[in-house]
Amino acid sequence: MKRYGLALTMLAILCSTTMAQNLKAGQVRPDDWQAYKSRFIDERGRVIDDANGNISHSEGQGYGLLLSYLANNKADFDLIWSFTRTEFLLRDDGLAVWKWDPNSKPHVTDSNNASDGDILIAYALALAGSGWNRNDLAATARTMVGAIGKANVIEQQGRLLLLPAVTGFSERDREDGPLVNLSYWIFEAFPKFASVDNTTDWTRLSKDGLSLIEAARGGQRSLPADWLSAKTTLRPAKGFKPEFGYNALRIPLYMMRAGIADAGQLRPLRQGMSPDGTGVAIVDIPSGSVTETLHDPGYLIIPALIDCVLDKKKLPASVTSFRPTLYYPSTLHLLSLSFIYSQHSECL
C-alpha cells in the first residue's frame, strides 16, 4: 500500500507540473474580472479584504496579481504590482510584509511575512514574466522564490515543511513548533518555482505537502485542522481553534488547480466538508460538530469541483456565474471558474 500511495503521489506531482506549464493568461473572463476589480481593488491597486476591516494583506495582493494575469489584463496587473512593490516589499529579506491597514499610520501594522502571500506574489510574477516576456517581473520572481525557500522551508523529521512566516511558528518560537498551515501549500506554484530556482527542492515540498494532508485528516469527518503542530505527529496547534475552517477549505481547490486528482485524497475532503452538497461546513475536529455552515457560491463551488473532477458531474447552475460577494469567497470563486474554463469545460 505504501508503494501504491507513493506512485499516486508522484503521478500527482507530474500532473501538477504539466498543469503549471499549461497555465496561460485568458482563463478569467473579462466581465468577471471587471466585477471583481470594481468591488475589491481601489484606484491605487490595493486589494481590499472587505470582511476584515478593509485591510489589505500580501495574500490579497498575490491573488489580485494572479487573477489579473489570468484575465490577461496587463494594465491592472501593473497597477496591483505597483502598490504591492511599494507598500509590501519592505522587508530586507526579499519577502513581503503581510498586513496593511488603511486606518493606521504607518499603514504596515505587522511587518512579519506570510508565506502563502509571498508564494502567490512570486508565482504571479513568474507567470507574467514568462507569459508576457517581462524580464523585470521574472527577475523579481526569482529573487522572491529564493527568499521563500531560504526563510520559510525547513526540514523536520525527514519532511520538508513550509513555515507560515519567518517569525512565530518555528521550533525556537513555540513549544509545539514548528507549526504548519496546509492551505499555504499552493501546489500549482511549485513546478514554476522549480523552473527558476534550484536551491530548494520544490518537488519534494509538494510531495511532502500531499503526504501531510493525508496524515493530518482526523476526527469523525476525517478533515485536517487549519493550524497544526508538526513537532512529532500532526495535531491541532495550541492556541488555535482545532477546526477545519476558512483556511483549510481551500486545500482541495489548490490540489485540483495543480492537476492533483487523487480520489483517495479528494473524496474524504469532499465528504467531510459537504456531505450533502448544500453547504460547506466549518468543523470542530475533536467532536466532529459543525460550528458554521457556509452557503456563498465561492465556497459551494469547491465540493462541486471535486464532483466534477472525480465523477464528471455538472456544476450546479448556482455556482457557474460570478457575482462578487465578499473578498475571500469571491476570490476562490474566480479561481475555481478559471480552472473549469481551462481544464474541465465539460462540467459546465
C-alpha positions as a printed NumPy array, in Angstrom:
array([[  0.   ,   0.   ,   0.   ],
       [  2.856,   2.382,   0.741],
       [  4.336,   1.775,  -2.719],
       [  0.92 ,   2.355,  -4.286],
       [  0.467,   5.569,  -2.329],
       [  3.907,   6.786,  -3.375],
       [  3.111,   6.056,  -7.019],
       [ -0.1  ,   8.067,  -6.786],
       [  1.756,  10.914,  -5.14 ],
       [  4.426,  11.01 ,  -7.847],
       [  1.718,  10.868, -10.537],
       [  0.037,  13.808,  -8.861],
       [  3.303,  15.762,  -8.892],
       [  3.769,  15.034, -12.603],
       [  0.216,  16.197, -13.305],
       [  0.909,  19.319, -11.27 ],
       [  3.985,  20.055, -13.369],
       [  2.023,  19.678, -16.604],
       [ -0.788,  21.928, -15.374],
       [  1.632,  24.641, -14.301],
       [  3.324,  24.572, -17.698],
       [ -0.057,  24.968, -19.425],
       [ -1.37 ,  27.855, -17.309],
       [ -1.844,  30.851, -19.589],
       [ -3.472,  34.247, -19.476],
       [ -7.09 ,  34.488, -20.53 ],
       [ -8.631,  31.986, -18.121],
       [-10.66 ,  34.584, -16.201],
       [-13.446,  36.15 , -18.238],
       [-13.101,  39.922, -18.721],
       [-16.561,  40.715, -17.316],
       [-15.87 ,  38.619, -14.224],
       [-12.537,  40.338, -13.685],
       [-14.074,  43.79 , -14.059],
       [-16.748,  42.908, -11.495],
       [-14.076,  41.668,  -9.082],
       [-11.856,  44.683,  -9.678],
       [-14.7  ,  47.169,  -9.202],
       [-15.613,  45.62 ,  -5.874],
       [-12.259,  44.811,  -4.265],
       [ -9.452,  46.849,  -5.867],
       [ -9.023,  50.578,  -5.385],
       [ -7.528,  53.087,  -7.807],
       [ -4.021,  52.545,  -6.391],
       [ -4.031,  48.779,  -6.862],
       [ -4.795,  47.897,  -3.257],
       [ -6.802,  44.672,  -2.874],
       [ -9.344,  45.193,  -0.095],
       [-10.488,  42.491,   2.308],
       [-13.954,  43.848,   2.985],
       [-14.802,  41.23 ,   5.618],
       [-11.692,  42.03 ,   7.656],
       [-11.863,  45.741,   8.408],
       [-10.99 ,  46.691,   4.816],
       [ -7.334,  45.882,   5.418],
       [ -5.027,  44.616,   2.722],
       [ -2.597,  41.733,   3.023],
       [  0.046,  40.013,   0.967],
       [ -2.341,  37.139,   0.235],
       [ -4.846,  39.537,  -1.31 ],
       [ -2.207,  41.33 ,  -3.37 ],
       [ -0.999,  37.941,  -4.605],
       [ -4.493,  36.818,  -5.513],
       [ -5.077,  40.105,  -7.322],
       [ -1.891,  39.679,  -9.345],
       [ -2.721,  36.08 , -10.211],
       [ -6.304,  36.836, -11.239],
       [ -5.333,  39.875, -13.316],
       [ -2.747,  37.728, -15.106],
       [ -5.365,  35.027, -15.727],
       [ -7.651,  37.778, -17.063],
       [ -4.806,  38.871, -19.375],
       [ -5.16 ,  42.432, -18.123],
       [ -1.655,  43.885, -18.141],
       [ -2.671,  47.364, -17.024],
       [ -4.446,  46.072, -13.927],
       [ -1.587,  43.7  , -13.162],
       [  0.879,  46.595, -13.265],
       [ -1.391,  48.695, -11.049],
       [ -1.623,  45.973,  -8.392],
       [  2.07 ,  45.229,  -8.708],
       [  2.981,  48.908,  -8.225],
       [  1.098,  49.036,  -4.921],
       [  2.475,  45.661,  -3.85 ],
       [  6.053,  46.628,  -4.662],
       [  5.964,  49.984,  -2.875],
       [  3.756,  49.134,   0.117],
       [  4.521,  45.459,   0.836],
       [  8.035,  44.617,  -0.347],
       [  9.593,  46.478,   2.561],
       [ 11.48 ,  43.705,   4.335],
       [ 15.23 ,  43.285,   3.944],
       [ 14.992,  39.543,   3.17 ],
       [ 13.128,  39.806,  -0.141],
       [  9.741,  38.874,   1.311],
       [  6.581,  40.949,   1.758],
       [  5.108,  42.334,   4.947],
       [  1.73 ,  40.736,   5.446],
       [ -0.639,  43.4  ,   6.801],
       [ -1.516,  46.907,   5.599],
       [ -4.236,  48.86 ,   7.434],
       [ -5.747,  51.997,   5.852],
       [ -6.819,  53.252,   9.286],
       [ -3.345,  53.145,  10.86 ],
       [ -0.256,  55.317,  10.498],
       [  2.059,  53.856,   9.469],
       [ -0.138,  51.578,   7.407],
       [  2.018,  48.49 ,   7.944],
       [  0.884,  47.19 ,  11.316],
       [  2.699,  43.841,  11.226],
       [  5.983,  43.508,   9.341],
       [  6.109,  39.729,   9.639],
       [  5.624,  37.912,   6.357],
       [  3.022,  35.316,   5.373],
       [  4.416,  32.572,   3.201],
       [  1.193,  31.99 ,   1.267],
       [  1.107,  35.653,   0.295],
       [  4.755,  35.509,  -0.738],
       [  4.108,  32.389,  -2.816],
       [  1.112,  33.932,  -4.587],
       [  3.017,  37.13 ,  -5.389],
       [  6.099,  35.29 ,  -6.632],
       [  4.015,  32.84 ,  -8.653],
       [  2.041,  35.587, -10.375],
       [  5.254,  37.457, -11.171],
       [  6.835,  34.305, -12.582],
       [  3.799,  33.59 , -14.769],
       [  3.622,  37.151, -16.053],
       [  7.37 ,  37.287, -16.557],
       [  7.343,  34.29 , -18.873],
       [  3.854,  34.702, -20.331],
       [  4.27 ,  38.379, -21.212],
       [  8.045,  38.369, -21.812],
       [  8.666,  40.714, -18.884],
       [ 12.234,  40.257, -17.701],
       [ 11.716,  42.698, -14.825],
       [  8.926,  40.589, -13.356],
       [ 10.809,  37.344, -13.938],
       [ 13.879,  38.686, -12.12 ],
       [ 11.855,  39.776,  -9.095],
       [ 10.09 ,  36.411,  -9.068],
       [ 13.432,  34.575,  -8.966],
       [ 14.578,  36.699,  -6.046],
       [ 11.36 ,  36.12 ,  -4.114],
       [ 11.312,  32.371,  -4.793],
       [ 14.849,  32.045,  -3.482],
       [ 13.946,  34.091,  -0.408],
       [ 10.859,  31.967,   0.309],
       [ 12.903,  28.784,   0.203],
       [ 15.669,  30.207,   2.348],
       [ 13.446,  31.73 ,   5.026],
       [ 10.377,  29.503,   5.163],
       [ 11.209,  25.961,   4.035],
       [ 12.737,  23.705,   6.694],
       [ 13.344,  20.003,   7.188],
       [ 11.741,  18.284,  10.158],
       [ 11.779,  14.527,  10.783],
       [ 12.628,  13.758,   7.167],
       [  9.945,  16.038,   5.714],
       [ 10.137,  19.439,   4.087],
       [  7.808,  21.883,   5.802],
       [  6.607,  25.326,   4.826],
       [  6.569,  27.673,   7.802],
       [  3.65 ,  30.129,   7.743],
       [  6.032,  33.016,   8.456],
       [  9.622,  33.78 ,   9.336],
       [  8.715,  34.637,  12.932],
       [  6.392,  32.926,  15.378],
       [  5.974,  29.384,  14.092],
       [  9.327,  27.617,  14.311],
       [ 10.642,  25.218,  16.907],
       [ 12.57 ,  28.024,  18.555],
       [  9.458,  30.237,  18.727],
       [  6.951,  27.751,  20.166],
       [  6.988,  24.766,  22.47 ],
       [  4.877,  22.815,  19.963],
       [  6.723,  24.21 ,  16.929],
       [  7.147,  24.013,  14.082],
       [  3.58 ,  24.872,  13.065],
       [  2.169,  24.455,   9.573],
       [ -0.949,  25.518,   7.752],
       [ -1.556,  23.07 ,   4.922],
       [ -3.57 ,  25.603,   2.932],
       [ -0.319,  27.534,   2.434],
       [  0.892,  24.784,   0.042],
       [ -0.103,  26.373,  -3.283],
       [  0.764,  23.302,  -5.312],
       [  0.438,  24.83 ,  -8.772],
       [  3.215,  27.297,  -7.95 ],
       [  5.903,  24.767,  -7.058],
       [  6.692,  23.44 , -10.555],
       [  7.095,  27.042, -11.713],
       [  9.347,  27.724,  -8.744],
       [ 11.436,  24.673,  -9.577],
       [ 11.99 ,  26.037, -13.074],
       [ 13.549,  29.26 , -11.746],
       [ 15.235,  28.139,  -8.508],
       [ 17.243,  25.025,  -7.657],
       [ 18.257,  25.921,  -4.121],
       [ 15.054,  24.417,  -2.67 ],
       [ 13.589,  21.044,  -3.624],
       [ 10.144,  22.325,  -4.599],
       [  9.053,  18.948,  -5.954],
       [  9.805,  17.335,  -2.631],
       [  7.997,  20.131,  -0.777],
       [  4.942,  19.435,  -2.919],
       [  5.129,  15.67 ,  -2.373],
       [  5.586,  16.084,   1.371],
       [  2.673,  18.523,   1.471],
       [  0.36 ,  15.923,  -0.056],
       [  1.554,  13.359,   2.481],
       [  0.934,  15.822,   5.299],
       [ -2.634,  16.454,   4.139],
       [ -3.34 ,  12.741,   4.268],
       [ -1.678,  12.358,   7.664],
       [ -3.483,  15.378,   9.119],
       [ -7.026,  14.168,   8.493],
       [ -8.659,  13.398,  11.801],
       [-11.853,  13.322,  13.81 ],
       [-15.214,  11.906,  12.808],
       [-15.194,  13.774,   9.489],
       [-11.577,  12.908,   8.558],
       [-10.577,  16.532,   7.98 ],
       [ -7.347,  18.453,   8.66 ],
       [ -7.257,  21.361,  11.081],
       [ -6.228,  24.811,   9.852],
       [ -3.236,  25.081,  12.196],
       [ -1.127,  22.061,  13.05 ],
       [  1.855,  21.254,  15.207],
       [  4.402,  19.216,  13.247],
       [  6.723,  18.676,  16.193],
       [  6.011,  14.923,  16.226],
       [  2.781,  13.543,  14.808],
       [  0.494,  16.149,  13.315],
       [ -2.043,  17.519,  15.779],
       [ -4.028,  20.744,  16.19 ],
       [ -1.732,  23.525,  17.386],
       [ -2.073,  25.042,  20.835],
       [ -3.754,  28.417,  20.949],
       [ -5.722,  27.888,  17.731],
       [ -9.209,  26.512,  17.307],
       [ -8.919,  22.809,  16.412],
       [-11.112,  23.26 ,  13.378],
       [-11.372,  22.665,   9.686],
       [-12.018,  26.267,   8.861],
       [-11.763,  29.058,   6.343],
       [ -8.107,  28.253,   5.663],
       [ -8.322,  24.503,   5.116],
       [-11.421,  24.579,   2.909],
       [ -9.27 ,  25.828,   0.02 ],
       [ -6.88 ,  22.846,   0.188],
       [ -8.8  ,  20.74 ,  -2.369],
       [ -9.062,  23.744,  -4.696],
       [ -5.295,  24.166,  -4.648],
       [ -4.848,  20.449,  -5.274],
       [ -7.212,  20.373,  -8.238],
       [ -5.834,  23.552,  -9.8  ],
       [ -2.451,  21.823,  -9.776],
       [ -3.832,  18.788, -11.588],
       [ -3.887,  16.617,  -8.47 ],
       [ -6.975,  14.444,  -8.864],
       [ -6.248,  11.658,  -6.388],
       [ -9.641,  10.295,  -5.323],
       [ -8.118,   8.86 ,  -2.16 ],
       [ -7.235,  12.388,  -1.099],
       [-10.141,  14.375,  -2.52 ],
       [-13.13 ,  12.176,  -1.613],
       [-12.597,  12.317,   2.157],
       [-12.24 ,  16.089,   1.966],
       [-15.394,  16.312,  -0.14 ],
       [-17.397,  14.095,   2.195],
       [-16.165,  15.777,   5.345],
       [-16.666,  19.365,   4.254],
       [-20.017,  18.989,   2.458],
       [-21.717,  15.594,   2.827],
       [-24.985,  16.654,   1.194],
       [-23.667,  19.423,  -1.059],
       [-25.953,  22.081,   0.409],
       [-23.258,  23.928,   2.355],
       [-19.595,  23.883,   3.332],
       [-19.034,  23.042,   6.97 ],
       [-16.661,  24.643,   9.425],
       [-15.953,  21.66 ,  11.676],
       [-14.638,  21.218,  15.2  ],
       [-12.156,  18.394,  14.621],
       [-12.302,  16.594,  18.006],
       [-16.095,  16.407,  18.202],
       [-16.936,  16.441,  14.511],
       [-19.617,  19.039,  15.182],
       [-20.422,  21.7  ,  12.606],
       [-19.881,  25.168,  14.062],
       [-20.88 ,  27.106,  10.938],
       [-22.284,  26.304,   7.505],
       [-21.221,  28.426,   4.535],
       [-23.52 ,  28.985,   1.562],
       [-21.633,  31.512,  -0.556],
       [-21.163,  30.27 ,  -4.146],
       [-17.423,  30.813,  -3.747],
       [-17.385,  28.114,  -1.08 ],
       [-20.038,  25.829,  -2.579],
       [-18.162,  25.558,  -5.857],
       [-15.257,  23.721,  -4.189],
       [-17.064,  20.44 ,  -3.348],
       [-18.884,  20.762,  -6.674],
       [-15.483,  20.935,  -8.367],
       [-14.448,  17.712,  -6.666],
       [-17.588,  16.035,  -8.036],
       [-16.735,  17.431, -11.459],
       [-13.103,  16.302, -11.442],
       [-13.7  ,  12.844,  -9.994],
       [-17.141,  11.926, -11.352],
       [-17.755,  14.271, -14.299],
       [-20.818,  15.767, -12.629],
       [-22.094,  19.038, -13.98 ],
       [-21.7  ,  22.052, -11.735],
       [-24.918,  23.385, -10.201],
       [-26.166,  26.424, -12.094],
       [-25.977,  28.428,  -8.862],
       [-22.155,  28.426,  -8.94 ],
       [-21.429,  28.792, -12.663],
       [-21.922,  32.568, -12.889],
       [-19.856,  35.08 , -10.936],
       [-21.24 ,  37.886,  -8.836],
       [-18.934,  39.372,  -6.207],
       [-20.   ,  38.936,  -2.597],
       [-17.095,  39.207,  -0.115],
       [-13.397,  39.295,  -0.969],
       [-12.385,  35.784,   0.117],
       [-15.185,  33.617,  -1.313],
       [-15.25 ,  35.765,  -4.452],
       [-11.545,  35.122,  -4.943],
       [-11.997,  31.37 ,  -4.524],
       [-14.946,  31.521,  -6.931],
       [-12.895,  33.135,  -9.701],
       [-10.009,  30.724,  -9.173],
       [-12.46 ,  27.837,  -9.408],
       [-14.164,  29.144, -12.538],
       [-10.849,  29.805, -14.269],
       [ -9.904,  26.188, -13.599],
       [-13.199,  24.963, -15.044],
       [-12.939,  27.156, -18.143],
       [ -9.408,  25.989, -18.907],
       [ -9.456,  22.334, -17.833],
       [-12.979,  20.983, -17.335],
       [-15.439,  22.8  , -19.593],
       [-17.438,  19.563, -19.802],
       [-18.653,  20.231, -16.262],
       [-20.488,  23.409, -17.225]])
